[in-house]
Structure formats: C-alpha cells, structure tokens
C-alpha cells in the first residue's frame, strides 16, 4: 500500500486553492478592528439615545416663555 506524500499533498492544497491557503493579512486585521470599533460605537450611541429618551420621559415638563421677535 502506497502512502501519500504529505508534503506533496500539502503543496497541492495550498497552491491549488489560494483563497483557502491565504493567511490573513495585516490589512484584514485592521479592517476587522475598524468594523468592531464602528459596531461598538454604534451600540454606545444607541444606548445613550435610549437613556436620553428615558430621562426626557421622567423629566417634569416646564414651559419656557419664549419672547418672539
């Protein structure tokens, strides 16, 4: 029984399918980090907006007299 040459199989796999064999680049890590930052920022803005809305609901309504010019 002939065992496959693992080095040859590995080389064929890496060369035959470059997309799967490609290592993540520094740029892909940077893009991922940027997307995570945007996502976290959006979540923080949403939470702040919800808290502000709740605070406005609890605040007593005061009518300010505005002088029209």
C-alpha positions as CSV (number, residue, x, y, z in Angstrom):
1,X,0.0,0.0,0.0
2,X,1.4,3.3,-1.0
3,X,1.1,6.1,1.5
4,X,0.6,9.6,0.0
5,X,3.5,12.1,0.3
6,X,2.1,14.6,2.8
7,X,4.5,17.3,1.6
8,X,3.2,17.0,-2.0
9,X,-0.5,16.9,-0.8
10,X,0.1,20.0,1.3
11,X,1.8,21.9,-1.5
12,X,-1.0,20.9,-3.9
13,X,-3.7,22.0,-1.5
14,X,-2.1,25.4,-0.8
15,X,-1.2,26.1,-4.4
16,X,-4.5,24.7,-5.9
17,X,-6.7,26.8,-3.8
18,X,-5.1,30.1,-3.0
19,X,-8.2,31.5,-1.2
20,X,-8.2,28.8,1.4
21,X,-4.4,28.7,1.7
22,X,-4.0,32.5,2.1
23,X,-3.1,33.8,5.5
24,X,-4.9,36.8,6.9
25,X,-3.0,40.0,6.2
26,X,-2.4,42.9,8.5
27,X,-4.9,44.9,6.5
28,X,-7.7,42.3,7.2
29,X,-6.9,42.5,10.9
30,X,-7.1,46.3,10.6
31,X,-10.4,46.2,8.8
32,X,-11.8,43.8,11.4
33,X,-10.7,46.1,14.2
34,X,-12.2,49.1,12.5
35,X,-15.5,47.3,12.0
36,X,-15.5,46.2,15.6
37,X,-14.9,49.8,16.7
38,X,-17.7,51.1,14.5
39,X,-20.0,48.4,15.9
40,X,-19.1,49.2,19.5
41,X,-19.6,53.0,18.8
42,X,-23.0,52.4,17.3
43,X,-24.0,50.3,20.3
44,X,-22.8,53.1,22.6
45,X,-24.7,55.7,20.7
46,X,-27.9,53.6,20.7
47,X,-27.6,53.1,24.5
48,X,-27.0,56.8,25.1
49,X,-30.0,57.7,22.9
50,X,-32.2,55.3,24.8
51,X,-31.0,56.7,28.2
52,X,-31.6,60.3,27.0
53,X,-35.1,59.4,25.8
54,X,-35.9,57.8,29.2
55,X,-34.5,60.8,31.0
56,X,-36.7,63.1,28.9
57,X,-39.8,61.0,29.8
58,X,-39.0,61.3,33.5
59,X,-38.2,65.0,33.5
60,X,-41.0,67.3,34.5
61,X,-42.4,69.4,31.7
62,X,-41.6,73.0,32.0
63,X,-43.0,75.6,29.7
64,X,-40.4,78.2,28.9
65,X,-41.7,81.6,27.9
66,X,-40.1,82.4,24.6
67,X,-40.1,86.0,23.5
68,X,-40.9,86.2,19.9
69,X,-39.2,89.0,17.9
